[in-house]
Amino acid sequence: MQTHVVQLMSKRASPPSGALGGAGWGSLPATPAKPLCSFPGRLGWGGTGPTPRVMRGARPLALPQGGASSSPPDLSWLTPRQGAGLSPGHGRVRSPCARAEGTVMASCVILHTGQKMPLIGLGTWKSEPGQVKSAVKYALSVGYRHIDCAALYSNEAEIGEALKENVGPGKAVPREELFVTSKLWNTKHHPEDVEPALRKTLADLQLEYLDLYLMHWPHAFERGDDLFPKNADGSVRYDSIHYKETWKAMEALVAKGLVRALGLSNFNSRQIDDVLSVASVRPAVLQVECHPYLAQNELIAHCQARGLEVTAYSPLGSSDRAWRDPDEPVLLEEPVVLALAEKYGRSPAQILLRWQVQRKVICIPKSVTPSRILQNIQVFDFTFSPEEMKQLDALNRNWRYIVPMIVMDGKRVPRDAGHPLYPFNDPY
């Protein structure tokens, strides 16, 4: 059989001269370029490529698992135009998003808007001021083309400095090759606050438009500039505005060309359907916590059936949270993960990320450490067997790390569980 090879350049690059500095930003050892993906056959099922998934409209099509004996599925129902966009072995996932000498480029999913969204992006939650600019610049230099931001993180202005220096005409990264996400915070849910909030984000990021704008949570806080308005007892002051009203205001941002796609974050399945019932601009992405301890299988299936892609935040667990329970399980120390890391000569983080991208779940791991930033995108040159995927699938225990907690009457309790729109009271 003929073999199709997608040749991507893999290089442990040191930062461009004069572009980066600070502790930990020294040179990294170089490795020779090598093909990251090899796909036997005309459409390349089997071999080392990730298990494909093809959608016809919003209906998932079951395809065989990878393996040398797998046969190509019948794609005769595809029109020539539809079929022409399929890359070898990826179904509707294209690889790579773009190519650049000396970089690793992530495979992409295709949103229902037609946009290409890289499967690996740089998360910026908890990236401290003074570090995030260098992290973004380094990530761009080694091939990242997806940056995840939020007004809540209070670092968009510094990210904007990195984007201004590296993105745009005559610079290292053309704007059209970069996918930037940000999020509307809970204090800006009133329709009249939505566009000003977006324009503040655009000004901070020094961009003319966002590729994706998410509603960060379904529930609203009291309007104003205080990110966490509180009562005297420490509880949060809420607002009763419904997310459906907020969504309609967000739709106007697309019509004005300020946003290319809209999405949701931390919504449950019922709330997603609630938005779809009023949407003239359909959500393209749901971003939720997702990792082997919280596999989100039902929610992912729910989204796929409705044409939404899923982004996983905290894909490595979140051991550095302020409200961390000292007795909680540590995902990066899970024996199955460590065994696979040893077998493949990879870090535990790479094992967790490979599991996600092989499921076609987008990941936004956060790091400001150069070696980890580079490692996190180097997950497209190995593939788990179906049995290994099942071993990781079996770790699911519906364990949620990201539940903001507060202390009330001497007890730690979920901060927002009493809000009628709190998303985590439903099964999924």
C-alpha positions as CSV (number, residue, x, y, z in Angstrom):
1,M,0.0,0.0,0.0
2,Q,1.1,3.5,-0.6
3,T,2.0,5.5,2.5
4,H,1.1,9.1,3.0
5,V,3.5,11.0,5.3
6,V,2.7,14.3,6.9
7,Q,6.1,15.7,7.4
8,L,6.3,18.1,10.4
9,M,9.5,19.6,11.7
10,S,10.3,18.8,15.3
11,K,13.0,20.8,16.9
12,R,13.7,21.6,20.5
13,A,14.3,25.2,19.7
14,S,15.9,27.8,21.9
15,P,14.2,31.2,22.0
16,P,14.9,33.7,19.2
17,S,17.9,35.9,20.0
18,G,16.9,38.8,22.2
19,A,13.2,37.8,22.2
20,L,13.0,36.0,25.5
21,G,14.7,36.1,28.9
22,G,14.5,35.3,32.5
23,A,15.3,32.2,34.5
24,G,14.5,28.9,32.8
25,W,14.5,30.3,29.3
26,G,17.9,29.0,28.2
27,S,18.6,26.8,25.1
28,L,17.1,23.4,24.7
29,P,18.9,20.5,23.0
30,A,18.1,20.1,19.3
31,T,16.7,16.9,17.8
32,P,16.6,16.1,14.1
33,A,13.5,16.6,12.1
34,K,11.3,13.5,11.7
35,P,7.8,12.7,10.4
36,L,5.2,13.0,13.1
37,C,2.5,11.0,11.3
38,S,2.4,8.2,8.8
39,F,-0.8,7.0,7.3
40,P,-1.0,3.9,5.1
41,G,-3.4,3.7,2.2
42,R,-5.4,6.2,0.2
43,L,-7.3,7.5,3.2
44,G,-4.8,6.1,5.6
45,W,-6.8,4.2,8.2
46,G,-4.7,2.1,10.4
47,G,-1.0,2.7,11.1
48,T,0.2,5.4,13.5
49,G,-2.4,8.1,12.9
50,P,-5.0,8.9,15.5
51,T,-8.4,7.2,15.4
52,P,-10.5,9.3,12.9
53,R,-13.9,10.7,13.5
54,V,-16.0,12.0,10.6
55,M,-19.2,14.0,11.1
56,R,-22.1,14.1,8.6
57,G,-23.9,17.2,9.7
58,A,-24.2,16.8,13.5
59,R,-24.3,13.0,13.4
60,P,-21.2,11.1,14.6
61,L,-20.2,8.3,12.2
62,A,-18.7,5.3,13.9
63,L,-15.3,4.4,12.5
64,P,-13.0,1.5,13.2
65,Q,-10.2,1.7,15.7
66,G,-6.7,2.1,14.4
67,G,-4.6,-0.9,13.7
68,A,-2.9,-2.6,10.8
69,S,-5.8,-4.8,10.0
70,S,-8.5,-2.0,10.0
71,S,-10.2,-1.3,6.7
72,P,-11.1,2.1,5.4
73,P,-14.7,3.0,6.1
74,D,-17.2,3.6,3.3
75,L,-17.1,7.3,2.6
76,S,-19.1,7.1,-0.6
77,W,-21.7,9.4,0.9
78,L,-19.3,12.2,0.9
79,T,-19.5,14.6,-2.0
80,P,-16.3,15.3,-3.8
81,R,-16.1,18.7,-2.2
82,Q,-16.6,17.3,1.3
83,G,-14.1,14.5,0.7
84,A,-11.5,16.8,-0.7
85,G,-11.0,18.4,2.7
86,L,-10.2,15.2,4.5
87,S,-6.6,14.7,5.4
88,P,-5.1,11.2,5.5
89,G,-6.1,9.3,8.6
90,H,-7.8,12.3,10.3
91,G,-11.4,12.4,9.1
92,R,-12.4,15.9,9.7
93,V,-9.3,16.6,11.7
94,R,-6.6,18.2,9.5
95,S,-2.9,17.9,10.1
96,P,-1.1,20.2,10.3
97,C,-2.9,23.6,10.9
98,A,0.2,25.2,9.3
99,R,3.8,24.5,8.8
100,A,6.9,26.4,9.8
101,E,10.5,25.5,9.7
102,G,11.8,24.3,13.1
103,T,8.4,24.0,14.7
104,V,5.9,21.4,15.8
105,M,2.4,22.2,14.5
106,A,-0.6,20.7,16.1
107,S,-3.4,18.9,14.3
108,C,-6.7,20.8,14.1
109,V,-10.4,20.2,14.4
110,I,-12.7,21.9,12.0
111,L,-15.5,23.9,13.7
112,H,-18.9,24.1,12.2
113,T,-18.0,27.7,11.2
114,G,-15.2,26.3,9.0
115,Q,-12.5,27.6,11.2
116,K,-9.5,25.4,12.0
117,M,-8.9,25.1,15.8
118,P,-5.6,23.5,16.9
119,L,-5.9,20.5,19.2
120,I,-3.2,21.8,21.5
121,G,-3.2,25.4,22.8
122,L,-1.4,27.3,25.4
123,G,-3.5,27.9,28.6
124,T,-2.9,31.1,30.5
125,W,-4.9,30.6,33.7
126,K,-2.7,31.2,36.7
127,S,0.2,32.4,34.5
128,E,1.7,35.2,36.6
129,P,2.3,38.7,35.2
130,G,5.9,39.0,34.2
131,Q,5.9,35.4,33.0
132,V,3.0,35.1,30.6
133,K,4.5,37.4,27.9
134,S,7.6,35.3,27.6
135,A,5.6,32.1,27.7
136,V,3.4,33.2,24.8
137,K,6.3,34.4,22.8
138,Y,8.2,31.1,23.3
139,A,5.0,29.1,22.5
140,L,4.6,30.9,19.2
141,S,8.3,30.3,18.4
142,V,7.9,26.5,18.7
143,G,4.7,26.2,16.8
144,Y,1.7,26.9,19.0
145,R,-1.1,28.6,17.0
146,H,-3.8,28.5,19.7
147,I,-3.8,30.8,22.8
148,D,-6.5,30.5,25.4
149,C,-7.2,33.7,27.5
150,A,-9.9,35.2,29.7
151,A,-10.7,38.5,31.2
152,L,-10.7,36.8,34.7
153,Y,-7.1,35.9,34.4
154,S,-6.0,39.6,34.6
155,N,-3.1,39.0,32.2
156,E,-4.6,39.8,28.8
157,A,-2.7,43.1,28.5
158,E,0.6,41.3,28.9
159,I,-0.4,38.6,26.4
160,G,-1.3,41.4,24.1
161,E,2.3,42.7,24.2
162,A,3.5,39.3,23.1
163,L,0.9,39.2,20.3
164,K,1.8,42.7,19.1
165,E,5.5,41.8,18.8
166,N,5.0,38.5,17.1
167,V,1.7,38.4,15.2
168,G,0.6,40.3,12.1
169,P,1.9,41.6,8.7
170,G,5.6,41.2,8.4
171,K,6.0,39.4,11.7
172,A,6.7,35.8,12.6
173,V,3.0,34.6,12.7
174,P,0.3,35.8,10.3
175,R,-2.8,36.7,12.2
176,E,-4.9,34.3,10.1
177,E,-2.7,31.4,11.4
178,L,-3.4,32.1,15.0
179,F,-6.5,31.0,17.0
180,V,-7.2,33.2,20.0
181,T,-10.0,32.4,22.6
182,S,-11.2,34.6,25.4
183,K,-14.1,34.6,27.8
184,L,-16.8,36.8,29.1
185,W,-16.7,37.1,32.8
186,N,-19.7,36.6,35.2
187,T,-20.0,40.3,36.1
188,K,-20.6,41.2,32.5
189,H,-23.7,39.1,31.6
190,H,-26.1,42.0,31.2
191,P,-26.6,42.6,27.5
192,E,-25.4,46.2,27.7
193,D,-22.2,45.0,29.3
194,V,-21.3,42.3,26.7
195,E,-19.8,44.4,23.9
196,P,-17.8,46.8,26.2
197,A,-16.3,43.7,27.9
198,L,-15.3,42.2,24.6
199,R,-13.8,45.5,23.4
200,K,-11.8,45.7,26.6
201,T,-10.4,42.2,25.9
202,L,-9.6,43.2,22.3
203,A,-7.8,46.3,23.4
204,D,-5.8,44.4,26.0
205,L,-4.9,41.7,23.5
206,Q,-4.2,44.3,20.8
207,L,-6.4,42.4,18.3
208,E,-9.2,43.4,16.0
209,Y,-11.2,40.3,16.5
210,L,-11.3,37.0,18.5
211,D,-11.5,33.6,16.9
212,L,-13.7,32.3,19.7
213,Y,-15.5,34.1,22.6
214,L,-16.9,31.9,25.4
215,M,-19.4,32.6,28.2
216,H,-17.1,31.6,31.1
217,W,-19.9,30.4,33.4
218,P,-23.7,30.1,33.1
219,H,-24.4,32.0,36.3
220,A,-23.9,35.8,36.7
221,F,-22.4,37.8,39.5
222,E,-23.4,41.3,40.5
223,R,-22.6,43.9,37.7
224,G,-19.5,46.0,38.1
225,D,-15.7,45.9,37.9
226,D,-15.1,43.9,41.0
227,L,-14.5,40.3,39.7
228,F,-15.8,38.7,42.9
229,P,-18.4,41.1,44.5
230,K,-19.0,39.8,48.0
231,N,-21.4,40.1,50.9
232,A,-20.2,40.9,54.4
233,D,-20.1,37.1,55.2
234,G,-17.8,36.4,52.3
235,S,-20.4,34.9,50.0
236,V,-20.6,36.1,46.4
237,R,-23.2,38.6,45.4
238,Y,-25.1,37.1,42.4
239,D,-27.3,38.5,39.6
240,S,-30.4,36.9,38.3
241,I,-29.8,37.6,34.6
242,H,-30.3,34.5,32.5
243,Y,-27.6,33.2,30.2
244,K,-30.0,33.1,27.2
245,E,-30.2,36.9,27.4
246,T,-26.4,37.1,27.5
247,W,-26.1,34.7,24.6
248,K,-28.3,36.9,22.3
249,A,-26.1,39.9,23.1
250,M,-23.0,37.8,22.3
251,E,-24.5,36.9,18.9
252,A,-24.4,40.6,17.9
253,L,-20.6,40.5,18.3
254,V,-20.4,38.0,15.4
255,A,-22.6,40.2,13.2
256,K,-20.2,43.2,13.9
257,G,-17.1,41.1,12.9
258,L,-15.6,41.4,16.4
259,V,-15.8,37.6,17.0
260,R,-15.6,34.7,14.5
261,A,-17.3,32.0,16.7
262,L,-19.1,31.7,20.0
263,G,-19.0,29.1,22.6
264,L,-19.7,28.1,26.2
265,S,-17.6,27.1,29.2
266,N,-18.7,25.1,32.3
267,F,-22.2,24.6,30.9
268,N,-24.0,21.2,31.5
269,S,-25.9,19.3,28.8
270,R,-29.3,20.8,29.7
271,Q,-27.9,24.3,29.6
272,I,-26.3,23.7,26.2
273,D,-29.7,22.6,24.8
274,D,-31.2,25.7,26.5
275,V,-28.9,28.0,24.5
276,L,-29.4,26.0,21.3
277,S,-33.2,26.6,21.7
278,V,-32.7,30.4,21.2
279,A,-29.5,30.6,19.2
280,S,-29.3,32.1,15.8
281,V,-25.5,31.8,16.1
282,R,-24.9,28.2,17.3
283,P,-22.2,27.6,19.9
284,A,-19.1,26.0,18.2
285,V,-17.2,24.9,21.3
286,L,-17.8,23.8,24.9
287,Q,-14.8,24.2,27.3
288,V,-14.9,22.2,30.5
289,E,-12.6,20.4,32.9
290,C,-11.6,17.1,31.4
291,H,-9.0,14.5,32.1
292,P,-8.9,10.7,32.7
293,Y,-10.4,11.1,36.2
294,L,-13.2,13.2,34.7
295,A,-13.5,11.8,31.2
296,Q,-16.8,13.6,30.4
297,N,-17.9,10.9,28.0
298,E,-21.6,11.6,28.1
299,L,-21.1,15.4,27.8
300,I,-18.7,14.9,24.9
301,A,-21.2,12.7,23.1
302,H,-23.9,15.2,23.8
303,C,-21.8,18.0,22.2
304,Q,-20.7,16.0,19.2
305,A,-24.3,15.1,18.4
306,R,-25.0,18.8,18.3
307,G,-22.0,20.0,16.3
308,L,-19.9,21.3,19.2
309,E,-16.2,20.6,19.7
310,V,-14.9,20.1,23.3
311,T,-11.9,21.8,24.8
312,A,-10.4,20.3,28.0
313,Y,-9.1,22.7,30.6
314,S,-6.9,21.4,33.4
315,P,-6.1,18.3,31.3
316,L,-3.3,17.4,33.6
317,G,-5.3,17.8,36.8
318,S,-4.8,21.0,38.8
319,S,-2.5,20.4,41.7
320,D,-1.6,24.0,42.3
321,R,-5.1,25.3,43.1
322,A,-5.5,27.5,46.2
323,W,-8.3,25.2,47.4
324,R,-6.6,21.9,46.8
325,D,-7.5,19.1,49.1
326,P,-4.2,17.5,50.4
327,D,-5.9,14.0,50.2
328,E,-7.1,14.3,46.6
329,P,-5.7,11.9,43.9
330,V,-2.8,13.1,41.8
331,L,-3.4,12.3,38.1
332,L,0.3,12.7,37.1
333,E,1.2,10.0,39.6
334,E,-1.3,7.5,38.4
335,P,0.4,4.1,37.9
336,V,-1.2,3.5,34.5
337,V,0.0,6.9,33.3
338,L,3.6,6.3,34.7
339,A,3.7,2.9,33.0
340,L,2.8,4.3,29.6
341,A,5.2,7.2,30.1
342,E,8.0,4.7,30.6
343,K,7.0,2.6,27.7
344,Y,6.9,5.5,25.2
345,G,9.7,7.5,26.7
346,R,7.4,10.4,27.4
347,S,6.5,12.6,30.3
348,P,3.3,11.8,32.2
349,A,1.8,15.0,30.9
350,Q,2.4,14.0,27.3
351,I,0.5,10.7,28.1
352,L,-2.5,12.6,29.3
353,L,-2.5,15.0,26.4
354,R,-2.1,12.2,23.8
355,W,-5.1,10.5,25.3
356,Q,-7.2,13.6,24.8
357,V,-6.1,14.4,21.2
358,Q,-6.6,10.8,20.2
359,R,-10.2,11.3,21.4
360,K,-10.3,14.5,19.3
361,V,-10.6,16.6,22.5
362,I,-8.8,20.0,22.3
363,C,-6.4,20.7,25.2
364,I,-5.1,23.9,26.7
365,P,-2.4,22.9,29.1
366,K,-0.9,25.8,31.1
367,S,2.8,26.3,31.6
368,V,5.4,29.1,31.7
369,T,8.3,26.7,31.6
370,P,9.9,26.4,28.2
371,S,10.7,22.7,28.3
372,R,7.1,21.9,29.3
373,I,5.6,24.2,26.8
374,L,7.5,22.4,24.1
375,Q,6.8,18.9,25.5
376,N,3.1,19.6,25.6
377,I,2.8,20.1,21.8
378,Q,5.0,17.1,21.0
379,V,2.2,14.5,21.2
380,F,1.5,13.9,17.5
381,D,4.3,11.4,16.8
382,F,3.1,8.5,18.8
383,T,-0.3,6.7,19.2
384,F,-1.9,4.5,21.8
385,S,-3.3,1.1,21.0
386,P,-7.0,0.6,21.6
387,E,-6.1,-1.4,24.7
388,E,-4.0,1.4,26.1
389,M,-6.8,3.9,25.4
390,K,-9.1,1.6,27.4
391,Q,-6.6,1.5,30.3
392,L,-6.7,5.3,30.5
393,D,-10.5,5.4,30.0
394,A,-10.8,3.1,33.0
395,L,-9.4,5.7,35.3
396,N,-12.6,7.7,35.1
397,R,-14.0,8.3,38.6
398,N,-16.0,11.5,37.9
399,W,-13.6,13.4,40.0
400,R,-13.8,17.2,39.5
401,Y,-10.8,19.3,40.6
402,I,-12.2,22.7,39.6
403,V,-15.0,23.5,42.0
404,P,-14.4,27.0,43.5
405,M,-14.7,26.7,47.3
406,I,-15.2,29.3,50.0
407,V,-15.2,29.0,53.8
408,M,-18.7,29.6,55.4
409,D,-19.2,29.2,59.1
410,G,-15.9,27.5,59.4
411,K,-16.6,25.0,56.6
412,R,-15.3,24.7,53.0
413,V,-18.3,24.7,50.7
414,P,-18.7,25.0,46.9
415,R,-18.9,28.8,46.3
416,D,-21.7,28.9,43.8
417,A,-23.7,25.7,44.4
418,G,-26.7,27.7,45.7
419,H,-27.2,29.6,42.4
420,P,-30.1,28.3,40.4
421,L,-27.9,28.2,37.2
422,Y,-25.0,26.4,38.9
423,P,-24.0,23.8,36.3
424,F,-22.6,20.9,38.4
425,N,-25.8,19.9,40.1
426,D,-26.8,17.9,37.0
427,P,-25.3,14.5,36.1
428,Y,-23.5,16.0,33.1
